[in-house]
Amino acid sequence: MKHYLAIDIGASSGRHILGTVRDGKITLEEVYRFDNGQVRKDGHDCWDIEKLVESVKAGIDAAAEKATIDSIGIDTWGVDFVLLDEKGEMVSDAVAYRDTRTAGADAEIEREVLSFKKLYAIAGIQKTSFNTIYQLWALKKEHPEQLEKAAHFLMVPEYLNYRLTGNIVHEYTDSSTTSLLDAAKKDWDYDLIAKLGLPQRIFGKLEMPGATVGEYKGMKVVLPAMHDTGSAFLAVPARDDKAVYISSGTWSLLGVENETALTSAESCAANFTNEGGAWGRYRYLKNIMGLWMIQSIRRELNGVKYVEGKGGDATEEALASLKDYEKGKKYSFNELEMAARGATAYQVTVDVNEQRFMNPDSMIGEVMKAAAETGAAPSTVGELMQCVYNSLAKCYADAIRSLSEITGKTYTSVNIVGGGSQDKYLNSLTADATGLEVFAGPTEGTAIGNLIVQMIVGGEFVDLSAARQAIVR
């Protein structure tokens, strides 16, 4: 029996999951889990990349003690990167996507290089403040010397693979989040890169999921769909082509799979994205702020900082406005859900996709301010949570209506995968807001999608359809 290891890393934590195929069914065992956080470095919020490398290696060692591993695959969030020089040494920090360095970059590019409509027609990627194209523009202005020294541009999971194998291999699905690819050609748009004043030499040949990177301690390292949403979408056991997918975690990624990229003016105006998927598919979806808001509120209630070395008085001021806040109490996600259920009379909602919720000094305070602009600000923990829950469900419903208008399809169900699929209250509100049947699970959708690619490479399944059947058995 073969054993495959999926290393699935999100913005808050990572996990190592062993997968096998028994009697035609994919089985999972979590063997290692670690926290993933940020540090304040040189004025920016950065990933603690060395700690991340150490955690990845420690988890592999833990897994190897349990089984002989046939292959390893890593997936992470998208858009973030590092630069390496000719010797393979880092010449840039791993700045995190919620850092504010990209402020105004979109307007500058539109003014000096090309309009967003033209960019969208090429790359098909939605406008978000943290897109890699904006990060690189900001880096060029602040630290042009780093780009001058750079020989290689690596997305975060590519860098982790490099640290395991010593080989630099670029992967298509994660690279598609940069806004630097020609969506139709599935490759770098070097003309665009040149117009941006970026060195073309650092953007190497792209490989598709399934390619071999190298070996780590005798274990083969392969490319899954390295962007976590790409892996998550592979694991959706959709019943037909009228299903909408939501990969629910720190972000809620809502959309469908298409055979071709949709880059029309209508799609651009609706700000849907065409991210690359395994085997040449396109994930046509919308980024929704997601459980980040709930996670951030819980951290603030529990006195936990997201970025080490960064803080302020905004949280204390916001907490003082909650009548029932108990200092020193450790609030669980379940307690927050129950508090929301007990405050159903509060019906004020906010636009969860507003930039103000990306990285506020206090998420609690920002939700209160936004709610006060359209109604009464929440005054209890329950009202605060009810506001966020209702707002997320409303955003899902609005996105599905927009999706239906653009594609011309009528959707009949919502398939939610990832950690957020365990939130029964949000699932229920989503069903009410959309009027559609909601199917929840698998919870470890991203890890399963990661494993599916490895298992197809390993000969366990002939194709994606056969692998998806193994999920629902």
N, C-alpha and C positions, 0 to 999 in steps of 0.2 A: 504493500500500500504506500502510495506517494504522499508526502506532506509538503504543503505550500505555505509560505509565510507572507501575509499581507501586513504591511506597516502603514497604518492609516493615521495621518497627523492633521489635526485641526488647529484652529487658532488658540484653543485653550488647553488641549491635551492630545496625547498620541497613544496608540494602542498597537500591540503586536498580536495578530490573530492567526493561529494555525488552522489550515483548512485541509480537509481530506474528502474523498468521495467514497461513501459506504452505501452499498445497495442502491446505487444510482442517485443518492441524495448527498448534497453538500453539508458537511458538518463543520462546526466551528468550535474553537477553544481559545479564549483569551489567555495569553501567557504572560503579558507584561503591559503595564500602563504607566504613563508618566505625564507630568504637567509640562505645558509649553507656555512660556510667558515672554514678556518683553522687558527690555532695560532701556533706560535713558542714556544715550551716548552721543556726544558731540552735538547736542541740541536736537536730537531726533529720537523717536521711538523706534527701537530696533529689536529684531529677534535675537535671542541669545543663541546664536548659531552653533557655537562650540558645544554648549550644553545640549543642543538638539542632536548633534553628531554623537556625543557620548551616550545619550539616551537611546538612540537608534541601535548603536552597537551593543549596549547592555541588554536590550530586549532580544536581539538576535542570539546572543550568548545564552539567555534564559530559554529561548525556544529550542536551541540546539541541544540543551540538556534533556529535553523531553522527547525529541524525535530527530531522525535524520531528515534534514530539510533538502528538498529537491530544487526549490527555487524561491527567490525573494523578490517582492515588488513593493515599491514605495509610492504612495500618493499623498499630496498635500493640497492646500489652498493654491489659488493661482496668483498671477500678476507680479509677485515679489521675486527678486533676483539678487545675484552677487556678480561682481566682475573679478576675473582672474588675470594675472599677467602671464607672460610667456613661460615663467617657471611654475605656474599653477598656484601661485600665492594670491590670496585675496587682496584687492586694491580698493575695495569699497565695503561699506558696512551693509548688513542685511536689513535695510530700513523697512519697517512694516507699513503695510498699505494704509493703515489708519493715521499715519503721520501726516502733518499738515503741510509738508514741503510742496505738495502739488497745487496749492491754492493759486488760482489764476492761470495755471498752465494751459488749460483748455482754451481760454480766451486768447492767450498769446499765440498758440499754434494756429487758431482760426484766423487771427489777424495777420500773421507773418508767413504761414505755410499753405494751409488749405482749410476750407470750411469743413464743419463736422459732417455735413451732408455728403461731401466728396469722400471724406475719410470713411464714412459708414458704407458708401457704395463699394469701397475697396475691401475693407476688413470685415464689415458686418457686425462689429462689436459695439454694444451699447455704450453710451457715455456715462461713466462714473468717475468721480474725482481721483480715484486711485489707480486707474488704468496704467499699465506699464509705460505706455507712450508718454503719459504725463509725468511719471516718475523719472524717466530718462531725460525729459526736457528740463525738469527741475535740477537733476544732477548735472546736466551740461552747464547750467548757469552757475551752480554753487561750487562744483568741483570738476571743472573741465580737465584737470590734470589726471583724474581717475580714468576718464575715457581715453585719454592719450596713452596711458600706461596699459590699458586693458587689451588682452588678446582673446579673451573668451567672455561671453555673456551666458550665464547659467541661471535658469529658474531654480528655485529652492530645492525641489526634489532632485533635479539634475545634479546640483552640488552635493547633495547627500549621497547619490550614487557614485559621484566622483571620489568622495572621501572613502567609500567602501572599496571601490575597484581600481581607482587610479585612472579610469577612462572617462573621457568627456563625450557623452552621447546626448543629443538634443531630442526631445519628445514632442510630437505634434500637438496633442490635446492641450497640454499646459501652455505651450507656446502660442496657441491660438488666442489666449486671453490677453496678449500683449497689445492688440490692435495694430500690429506690424506685419501681419500676414495678409496675403491676397486670399480672400475666403474661397473663391472659386478654384484657384490653383493649389490651395493647401500648402503654400510655401511662403517664405519671406518675400515681401515686396521691397526689393532693394532700391527701387526708384524712390519710394516713400522714405525709406531709411536715409537715403542721401539728401533728400529735401529737408529732412529734420536736422541735418548736420551731424548725424551719428556715424561712427566708423562701421562700414559694412563688414569688415574682416571679423568682427566679434560674433556674428550671427552664423552659426554653423549649420550643416546639413541636418534636416529633420528626419527622424525615424518614427514609424508608426508603432502603436502598442503591439507587443509580442516580440519585439527585437531583443536580442541579448546584449547586455551592457558589459558583463565580465563576471568575475567571481570574487567572493569574499569568504575567506577561510574554507575554500573548496565548495561553497554553495553558489549556484548560478544566480545572478542578478538579472532580472528581465524588466522590460518596460510594461507596466499595466497602463491603463489610461491614467496618467500621472496627475491630472487635475482631478481632485476628489469628486467633483460633480460628474465628470465623465465616467468615473467608476460607478458612482451611485446610480446613474441612469441605466447602466447595464444590468443592474440587479432588480429593476422594477418588473414584477411579474404581471404586466398589463394584460387584461383580458381581451382587448381589441384595440383598434387604432383610433378609438374615440376617447381614450384615456389621457388625462392630464397628469403629469408627474410633478411632485414636489419633493425635492431633496431638502429635508428639514433639519437644520442644525444652527450653527451661529448665523448663517444666512439661510433664507428660504429661496431655493432656486426653482421657479415654477415654469413649466413649459412642456414641450413635446420633442420627439425626434423627427427630423426631416431628411430626405435624400439630397436636397439641394439647399443652398443658402438663400434666405429671403432678405434682400437688401433694398427693397422698394422704399419710396419716400414715405409711404404709410407706415411701414415697419420702423423706419428711422424715427418718425414722429412719436411712435408708441414706445420707443427705446427698448425694443427687444434685441437680444443678442444672438449671434450665430457662432457658438463655440464649437470647436472641432471635437468629434467623438471617435471612438474606436471604429476601425474598418471604414473610415471615410464618412461616417454619419455626421450630421450637424445637430447639436443640442440648441433648439430654438427656445429661448427662455428669458425670463426677467428676474433680475436680482431684487429680492425684497429683504428688508433689514433683518427679519427673522428673530430667532431666539437670542440674538445678541442683546436685545433690549431687556429681556427677562434675565439673562445671565448678568448683565451689568447692574440691574436693580438689586439682584440678590447679593452681588459682591458688595455693593454700597451698604445695604442693610446689615451685612455681616462684617463690615469694617475691613474688607479686603481690597487692595489696590491691584489694578490690572497691569499697570506699567510700574516696575520697580523704580523708585526714585522720582516719581511724579505724583503730585497730589495738590490739594488746595482746600479752601473753605467752602466751596460750593456744595459739597455733599453734606456737611454739617448743617448748613442753612436749610437744605431741602429736607433733611431728616427731621429737623425741628418743626417743620410744617405738617408732619404726619401725626395726627392725634393719638394713634394707637401704636406708634413705633416703640419697641422695647430695646433699649440699648443693651448690648451684651448677649442678646438672644441670637441663636444661630438659626436662620430661616432656611428651610429646605424648599426645594422646588415644589414638593407636594403641598407644603403649607401655603405657599404662594398661590398655587392653583385653587386650594380650598378657600382662601381668602377672597379670590376673585369670584368664585361661585356664590359666596355670601353677599356679594355687592352688585347683584344684577340690576338693581334700580339705577345704577350709574351708567349712562349710555353715551357719554361724550367720547368721541374718537379723534385721533390725530392722523396725519399723513406720515406713516412710518418710513417712507422713503425720502423724507426731507434730509438735507445734508446735516442739519442740526443734531441728528441722532447718530452720526457716524462716529464721533469721538468726543462727546461733550465732557466738560469738567465734572458734571453730575448728570447721569441719565435720569434720575428721579426728578431733579430740578427742571431738566429740559422738557420732560413729559408734562410736568405741572404747568410750565409756561405755555406750551403749545395748546394744552387743553383749555387753559384760561382764555386763549384767543378766540375760541369758538363756543365756549360754554363755561361751566364752573370747573375750577381746578380740583383734582382729587384731593381729599383731605385725610384718607385712611389708606393703609396698605392694600386693602381689598379693592377700593376704588381705583387706586393706581394700577393694580394688576388687571382689573376689569377693563380699564381704558386700553391697555396694551393688547390684551387678548382680542377685544372687539375690533381694534384697529388692524391687527394682523389679518383676521378673518375677512374684514371688509376689503383689504388690499388684495387678498387672494381672489375674491370674487370679481373685483374690478379687473384684475389682470386676465382672468379667464374670459371675461366678456370681450376684452380687447383682443385676446388671442383668437377667439372665435371669429371676430369681425375680419381680422387680417387673413386668416387661413381659409375662411369660408366653411369651416367645419363646425358641427354641433357636437360638443363634448358631453359625455354621459356619466363620467366617473372621475374621481380624483384619487391617485395612488400616492400615498405619502410614505417615504422611506427615510431612514436615518434616525438619529436619537429623538428628534421631535415627534416621530410617529408614536411615541409612548405617551404623549400628552393628550389624554382622552378628552379633556375639556376643549382644547384648541381644535381637535378633530371634529368634535360635535358642533362647535361654532362655525367651522369651515363648511360642514354639511348644511347648516342652516343658512349661511350667507350665500352659498353657491347654488343651493337647491339640487346638488348632485350627491350621488352615493360616494362615500369615502371609504377607501380600503387602506389599512395601516400596516406597515411593515414590508420588508424586514428592517429591524432596527439597525443592524450592522450592514446596511445596504452598500455603503462605500467599500467596506472590506470585502464583501461578497463580490462586488464588481471587479475589484482588484484581483481577487482569487480566480474569477472566471477566466480572465485573460491568461493567467498563468496555467490554469487547468486545460485550456484549449491548446496552448503551446505544449503542455505535457501529455497530450493525447487522451485526456479524460473525456472530452466532449468533441464532437465534430464541428459544432458551430454554436453561435450565441443562442439560437432557439432551443437547442438541446440542453444547454446550460441553464437557461431560464426555467425549463421544465423541472430541472433538479431542485430549483429553489422552492417550488410550490408543492413538491412531493411530501 
